[in-house]
Amino acid sequence: MKKIYYDLLFVLISAVILTVLVNTGILEKYLGFILIPILGAYYLGQVVERKRRS
């Protein structure tokens, strides 16, 4: 698959998980910090992809 498909799949899965967590009320106190682990996982995936190619 192309890189765009992996990116879209990651975004969709993250959105579903976060939607479920927000609707259950688990993330009320930490709502402002949600983006930090998502960005970390995304950039970690980018690094792994670059190392896998070479």
DSSP file (Angstrom, degrees, kcal/mol; ACC not computed):
  #  RESIDUE AA STRUCTURE BP1 BP2  ACC     N-H-->O    O-->H-N    N-H-->O    O-->H-N    TCO  KAPPA ALPHA  PHI   PSI    X-CA   Y-CA   Z-CA
    1    1 A M              0   0    0      0, 0.0     2,-0.1     0, 0.0     0, 0.0   0.000 360.0 360.0 360.0 155.1    0.0    0.0    0.0
    2    2 A K    >>  -     0   0    0      1,-0.1     4,-1.4     4,-0.0     3,-0.6  -0.341 360.0-107.7 -78.0 164.0    1.1    3.5   -0.5
    3    3 A K  H 3> S+     0   0    0      1,-0.2     4,-2.4     2,-0.2     5,-0.2   0.848 116.3  61.2 -61.0 -36.0    2.1    5.8    2.3
    4    4 A I  H 3> S+     0   0    0      1,-0.2     4,-2.6     2,-0.2    -1,-0.2   0.851 101.4  53.3 -62.7 -34.1   -1.1    7.9    2.1
    5    5 A Y  H <> S+     0   0    0     -3,-0.6     4,-2.5     2,-0.2    -1,-0.2   0.906 109.2  47.9 -68.4 -40.7   -3.2    4.8    2.8
    6    6 A Y  H  X S+     0   0    0     -4,-1.4     4,-2.4     2,-0.2    -2,-0.2   0.913 112.5  49.9 -63.6 -41.7   -1.2    4.1    6.0
    7    7 A D  H  X S+     0   0    0     -4,-2.4     4,-2.4     2,-0.2    -2,-0.2   0.935 112.7  45.8 -62.6 -46.6   -1.6    7.7    7.0
    8    8 A L  H  X S+     0   0    0     -4,-2.6     4,-2.6     1,-0.2    -1,-0.2   0.893 111.9  51.8 -64.2 -39.6   -5.3    7.7    6.5
    9    9 A L  H  X S+     0   0    0     -4,-2.5     4,-2.4     2,-0.2     5,-0.2   0.913 110.6  48.6 -62.7 -42.7   -5.7    4.4    8.3
   10   10 A F  H  X S+     0   0    0     -4,-2.4     4,-2.5     2,-0.2    -2,-0.2   0.916 112.2  48.4 -63.4 -43.6   -3.8    5.8   11.3
   11   11 A V  H  X S+     0   0    0     -4,-2.4     4,-2.4     2,-0.2    -2,-0.2   0.918 112.8  47.9 -64.4 -43.4   -5.9    8.9   11.4
   12   12 A L  H  X S+     0   0    0     -4,-2.6     4,-2.3     2,-0.2    -2,-0.2   0.917 113.0  46.9 -64.7 -44.0   -9.2    7.0   11.1
   13   13 A I  H  X S+     0   0    0     -4,-2.4     4,-2.4     1,-0.2    -1,-0.2   0.915 113.6  49.0 -65.3 -41.8   -8.2    4.5   13.9
   14   14 A S  H  X S+     0   0    0     -4,-2.5     4,-2.6    -5,-0.2     5,-0.2   0.904 110.6  51.0 -62.6 -41.1   -7.0    7.4   16.1
   15   15 A A  H  X S+     0   0    0     -4,-2.4     4,-2.3    -5,-0.2    -2,-0.2   0.906 110.8  48.2 -64.3 -41.6  -10.2    9.3   15.5
   16   16 A V  H  X S+     0   0    0     -4,-2.3     4,-2.2     2,-0.2    -2,-0.2   0.933 113.4  46.9 -64.9 -45.8  -12.4    6.3   16.4
   17   17 A I  H  X S+     0   0    0     -4,-2.4     4,-2.3     1,-0.2    -2,-0.2   0.931 114.7  46.2 -62.9 -45.4  -10.4    5.6   19.6
   18   18 A L  H  X S+     0   0    0     -4,-2.6     4,-2.6     1,-0.2     5,-0.2   0.872 110.3  53.8 -67.2 -36.2  -10.5    9.2   20.7
   19   19 A T  H  X S+     0   0    0     -4,-2.3     4,-2.3    -5,-0.2    -1,-0.2   0.920 110.5  46.8 -62.5 -43.3  -14.2    9.6   19.9
   20   20 A V  H  X S+     0   0    0     -4,-2.2     4,-1.6     2,-0.2    -2,-0.2   0.921 113.7  48.1 -64.2 -43.7  -15.0    6.5   22.1
   21   21 A L  H  X>S+     0   0    0     -4,-2.3     5,-1.5     1,-0.2     6,-0.9   0.882 113.1  47.3 -66.6 -37.7  -12.8    7.8   24.9
   22   22 A V  H ><5S+     0   0    0     -4,-2.6     3,-0.8     1,-0.2    -1,-0.2   0.907 111.4  50.8 -69.6 -40.9  -14.3   11.3   24.9
   23   23 A N  H 3<5S+     0   0    0     -4,-2.3    -1,-0.2     1,-0.2    -2,-0.2   0.786 108.4  51.9 -69.4 -26.5  -17.8   10.0   24.8
   24   24 A T  H 3<5S-     0   0    0     -4,-1.6    -1,-0.2    -5,-0.2    -2,-0.2   0.605 112.6-120.5 -83.8 -10.7  -17.2    7.7   27.7
   25   25 A G  T X<5S+     0   0    0     -3,-0.8     3,-0.8    -4,-0.6    -3,-0.2   0.577  76.5 123.8  87.7   9.6  -15.9   10.6   29.8
   26   26 A I  T 3 <S+     0   0    0     -5,-1.5     3,-0.3     1,-0.2     4,-0.2   0.843  73.6  45.8 -71.7 -33.3  -12.4    9.2   30.4
   27   27 A L  T 3  S+     0   0    0     -6,-0.9     4,-0.4     1,-0.2    -1,-0.2   0.137  72.9 114.8-100.6  20.5  -10.5   12.1   28.9
   28   28 A E  S X  S+     0   0    0     -3,-0.8     3,-0.6     1,-0.2    -1,-0.2   0.909  83.7  38.9 -59.6 -44.7  -12.3   15.0   30.4
   29   29 A K  T 3  S+     0   0    0     -3,-0.3     3,-0.3     1,-0.2    -1,-0.2   0.793 122.1  42.9 -75.5 -27.3   -9.3   16.3   32.4
   30   30 A Y  T >  S+     0   0    0      1,-0.2     3,-1.5    -4,-0.2    -1,-0.2   0.109  72.7 117.8-109.1  21.4   -6.7   15.5   29.8
   31   31 A L  G X  S+     0   0    0     -3,-0.6     3,-1.0    -4,-0.4     4,-0.2   0.820  73.5  57.0 -60.7 -33.2   -8.5   16.8   26.6
   32   32 A G  G 3  S+     0   0    0     -3,-0.3    -1,-0.3     1,-0.2     3,-0.3   0.678 105.6  51.2 -72.0 -17.3   -5.8   19.4   26.0
   33   33 A F  G X  S+     0   0    0     -3,-1.5     3,-0.7     1,-0.2    -1,-0.2   0.276  76.8 101.7-103.8  10.2   -3.1   16.8   25.8
   34   34 A I  T <> S+     0   0    0     -3,-1.0     4,-1.0     1,-0.2    -1,-0.2   0.857  75.6  58.7 -63.8 -35.8   -4.6   14.4   23.4
   35   35 A L  H 3> S+     0   0    0     -3,-0.3     4,-2.6    -4,-0.2     5,-0.3   0.763  91.2  70.9 -69.3 -25.8   -2.5   15.6   20.4
   36   36 A I  H <> S+     0   0    0     -3,-0.7     4,-2.2     1,-0.2    -1,-0.2   0.943 101.9  39.2 -62.5 -52.5    0.8   14.8   22.0
   37   37 A P  H  > S+     0   0    0      0, 0.0     4,-2.4     0, 0.0    -1,-0.2   0.850 115.3  54.7 -68.0 -30.0    0.7   11.0   21.9
   38   38 A I  H  X S+     0   0    0     -4,-1.0     4,-2.3     2,-0.2    -2,-0.2   0.947 110.8  44.2 -65.9 -47.0   -0.9   11.1   18.5
   39   39 A L  H  X S+     0   0    0     -4,-2.6     4,-2.6     1,-0.2     5,-0.3   0.893 112.5  53.3 -64.7 -38.7    1.9   13.2   17.0
   40   40 A G  H  X S+     0   0    0     -4,-2.2     4,-2.0    -5,-0.3    -1,-0.2   0.927 111.2  45.0 -60.7 -45.5    4.5   11.0   18.7
   41   41 A A  H  X S+     0   0    0     -4,-2.4     4,-2.0     2,-0.2    -2,-0.2   0.886 112.9  52.0 -65.9 -38.5    3.0    7.9   17.2
   42   42 A Y  H  X S+     0   0    0     -4,-2.3     4,-1.7     2,-0.2    -2,-0.2   0.945 112.7  43.1 -64.2 -48.5    2.7    9.5   13.8
   43   43 A Y  H  X S+     0   0    0     -4,-2.6     4,-2.1     1,-0.2    -1,-0.2   0.828 110.8  55.9 -70.6 -30.4    6.4   10.7   13.7
   44   44 A L  H  X S+     0   0    0     -4,-2.0     4,-2.3    -5,-0.3    -1,-0.2   0.908 107.4  50.2 -63.8 -40.8    7.6    7.4   15.1
   45   45 A G  H  X S+     0   0    0     -4,-2.0     4,-2.2     1,-0.2    -2,-0.2   0.866 107.9  53.4 -63.8 -36.3    5.9    5.7   12.2
   46   46 A Q  H  X S+     0   0    0     -4,-1.7     4,-2.1     2,-0.2    -2,-0.2   0.914 109.7  47.5 -64.1 -42.7    7.5    8.1    9.8
   47   47 A V  H  X S+     0   0    0     -4,-2.1     4,-2.2     2,-0.2    -2,-0.2   0.914 111.7  50.0 -65.1 -43.3   11.0    7.2   11.2
   48   48 A V  H  X S+     0   0    0     -4,-2.3     4,-2.1     1,-0.2    -1,-0.2   0.896 109.7  51.5 -63.2 -39.7   10.3    3.5   11.0
   49   49 A E  H  X S+     0   0    0     -4,-2.2     4,-1.6     1,-0.2    -1,-0.2   0.915 109.6  49.4 -64.5 -41.9    9.1    3.8    7.4
   50   50 A R  H  X S+     0   0    0     -4,-2.1     4,-1.3     1,-0.2    -1,-0.2   0.899 113.0  46.7 -64.0 -40.2   12.3    5.7    6.4
   51   51 A K  H  < S+     0   0    0     -4,-2.2    -1,-0.2     1,-0.2    -2,-0.2   0.833 108.9  55.6 -71.6 -31.0   14.5    3.1    8.1
   52   52 A R  H  < S+     0   0    0     -4,-2.1    -1,-0.2    -5,-0.2    -2,-0.2   0.844 105.1  53.2 -70.7 -32.9   12.6    0.2    6.5
   53   53 A R  H  <        0   0    0     -4,-1.6    -1,-0.2     1,-0.2    -2,-0.2   0.889 360.0 360.0 -68.5 -39.6   13.2    1.6    3.0
   54   54 A S     <        0   0    0     -4,-1.3    -1,-0.2     0, 0.0    -2,-0.2   0.479 360.0 360.0 -89.8 360.0   16.9    1.9    3.3
